[in-house]
């Protein structure tokens, strides 16, 4: 089935809802920015008409775009997971908290965020247009997170937005030092400096490839999902990694991505991390 789309296509799921329409807008813009083909996919009843309507909307937004309509039978989760094997990015909408009425929302976005082979972009409801805060990416400074960081840099570069690279930590000594620094106190905090150095090193290789991206590296004590998607944040795009589900620890950290998707009030990209290399 996945051979019905061109390799590295931007694939957007539509179902006629306003939430899917939000995803269609994001996907059409992404296809234009990356010069990639766009596939508009509808699954289930009336899928043909819904897909064609989505194509017409995309062409209206970007007249030079030549999207393809795909009407497919089956379970949306299985269909879209299959397409993710060939897609470059998979885009879908989410209604946020509350009753779930659309077949493409709720459990489908959760399943795709957790298991898709390609990056998944979930377009959540937001309070308005671009906030100007730009892109934020949560990093753990491991080699496996390189695809996540690269995705964030690329999105910031494509949209001319600033990028914030954020590392969250639990170390109590470092947390106290961070608190004292925030109050303006002079603090000798080797723990913080070591963390900053590690995070800075993890992104150092991207400066040459993306020289125009304005980057801020930050540390924050606390939970990753709260730091990235808290109520006081106004990011245009949140990028979070998803670990391979190969151990209990990976399952737990993988659930962070799901939590971010459920909490965020903006668009979230969940990017699969590379499998850890054996020593």
Secondary structure, DSSP 8 states (H G I E B T S, - for coil): -GGGS-TT-EEEE--SSHHHHHHHHHHHHHHHHHT--EEEEEESTTHHHHHHHHHHHHHHH-TT---EEEEE-S-HHHHHHHHHTT-SEEEEE---SS----TTSTHHHHHHHHH-SSEEEEE---SSS--S--EEEE----GGGHHHHHHHHHHHHHHT--EEEEEEE--HHHHHHHHHHHTT-----HHHHHHHHHHHHHHGGGTTTTTT--EEEEEEES-HHHHHH-TT---SEEEEEE--SSSHHHHHHHHHHHHHHHH-SSEEEEEE-------
